[in-house]
Structures are given as C-alpha cells and as structure tokens.
Amino acid sequence: MPPALLNRLLLDPVTMHGQEGGSGWGLIFCNRVMQSFGGHLRVQSEQGCSTTVTMNFPDLEKERA
C-alpha cells in the first residue's frame, strides 16, 4: 500500500481502485469505536507484500485500580 494512502486510512474514506463493495468507512468506524473506550487501531504495510491492522485494546487492569 502506498505510504500516502496508508497515512489517510484512519482519517478519510479511502477505497482501493479495482475493489468492489467498499466505501472506505470501515477502518474509520472501527478506529472510532476503539477510541471510544480507550483503544486504537494501528495499520502497517509493506508495499507490494502485505498490510496488517492491529487492534490495541486498553489495559483494563489499570482502569480497575
């Protein structure tokens, strides 16, 4: 995935050319849900090979203290 596109994934509705059915809102929505309870998404990509989306959940033990 090109770096310019990677930087926009969680901020703007971005679709990949040639892929059907997506509007680009999925990662934005998921990240906002994660942020609503203290987490976030991280997107990493090795251009031409793979893209990984990691869901980082908040540490619940800290919240209980």
DOVOGU-938851 format. One record per residue (C-alpha): x, y, z. Coordinates in Angstrom, 1 decimal. Layout:
BEGIN
<torke c1="X" c2="Y" c3="Z"/>
...
END
This chain:
BEGIN
<torke c1="0.0" c2="0.0" c3="0.0"/>
<torke c1="1.5" c2="3.4" c3="-0.9"/>
<torke c1="2.6" c2="5.5" c3="2.1"/>
<torke c1="0.3" c2="8.4" c3="1.1"/>
<torke c1="-2.7" c2="6.2" c3="1.2"/>
<torke c1="-1.6" c2="4.5" c3="4.5"/>
<torke c1="-1.5" c2="7.8" c3="6.2"/>
<torke c1="-5.1" c2="8.6" c3="5.3"/>
<torke c1="-6.7" c2="5.2" c3="6.1"/>
<torke c1="-8.0" c2="6.1" c3="9.6"/>
<torke c1="-8.9" c2="9.7" c3="8.7"/>
<torke c1="-10.5" c2="9.8" c3="5.3"/>
<torke c1="-12.8" c2="7.4" c3="3.5"/>
<torke c1="-10.3" c2="5.7" c3="1.1"/>
<torke c1="-11.1" c2="2.9" c3="-1.3"/>
<torke c1="-8.6" c2="0.9" c3="-3.4"/>
<torke c1="-9.0" c2="1.0" c3="-7.2"/>
<torke c1="-10.5" c2="-2.1" c3="-8.6"/>
<torke c1="-12.1" c2="-3.4" c3="-5.5"/>
<torke c1="-15.9" c2="-3.6" c3="-5.3"/>
<torke c1="-18.3" c2="-3.0" c3="-2.5"/>
<torke c1="-16.2" c2="-0.9" c3="-0.2"/>
<torke c1="-16.8" c2="2.7" c3="0.6"/>
<torke c1="-13.7" c2="3.3" c3="2.7"/>
<torke c1="-15.5" c2="4.0" c3="6.0"/>
<torke c1="-14.8" c2="0.6" c3="7.7"/>
<torke c1="-11.4" c2="1.3" c3="9.2"/>
<torke c1="-12.5" c2="4.8" c3="10.3"/>
<torke c1="-15.6" c2="3.4" c3="12.0"/>
<torke c1="-13.6" c2="0.6" c3="13.7"/>
<torke c1="-11.0" c2="3.1" c3="14.9"/>
<torke c1="-13.6" c2="5.4" c3="16.4"/>
<torke c1="-15.2" c2="2.5" c3="18.2"/>
<torke c1="-11.8" c2="1.5" c3="19.6"/>
<torke c1="-11.1" c2="5.1" c3="20.6"/>
<torke c1="-14.4" c2="5.4" c3="22.4"/>
<torke c1="-13.2" c2="3.0" c3="25.1"/>
<torke c1="-9.5" c2="4.0" c3="25.1"/>
<torke c1="-8.1" c2="1.8" c3="22.4"/>
<torke c1="-6.9" c2="2.4" c3="18.8"/>
<torke c1="-6.0" c2="0.7" c3="15.5"/>
<torke c1="-2.5" c2="0.6" c3="14.0"/>
<torke c1="-2.1" c2="0.0" c3="10.3"/>
<torke c1="1.3" c2="-1.2" c3="9.0"/>
<torke c1="2.1" c2="-2.0" c3="5.3"/>
<torke c1="5.0" c2="-3.4" c3="3.4"/>
<torke c1="4.3" c2="-2.0" c3="-0.1"/>
<torke c1="3.6" c2="-4.8" c3="-2.5"/>
<torke c1="3.5" c2="-7.6" c3="0.1"/>
<torke c1="1.1" c2="-7.2" c3="3.0"/>
<torke c1="-0.9" c2="-4.9" c3="5.2"/>
<torke c1="-1.6" c2="-5.6" c3="8.9"/>
<torke c1="-4.2" c2="-3.9" c3="11.1"/>
<torke c1="-3.6" c2="-4.3" c3="14.8"/>
<torke c1="-6.4" c2="-3.6" c3="17.4"/>
<torke c1="-4.9" c2="-2.2" c3="20.5"/>
<torke c1="-7.3" c2="-2.5" c3="23.5"/>
<torke c1="-6.9" c2="-0.5" c3="26.7"/>
<torke c1="-5.3" c2="-2.2" c3="29.7"/>
<torke c1="-8.4" c2="-3.0" c3="31.9"/>
<torke c1="-6.2" c2="-3.7" c3="35.0"/>
<torke c1="-5.2" c2="0.0" c3="35.1"/>
<torke c1="-8.8" c2="1.1" c3="34.9"/>
<torke c1="-9.9" c2="-1.0" c3="37.9"/>
<torke c1="-7.2" c2="0.5" c3="40.2"/>
END
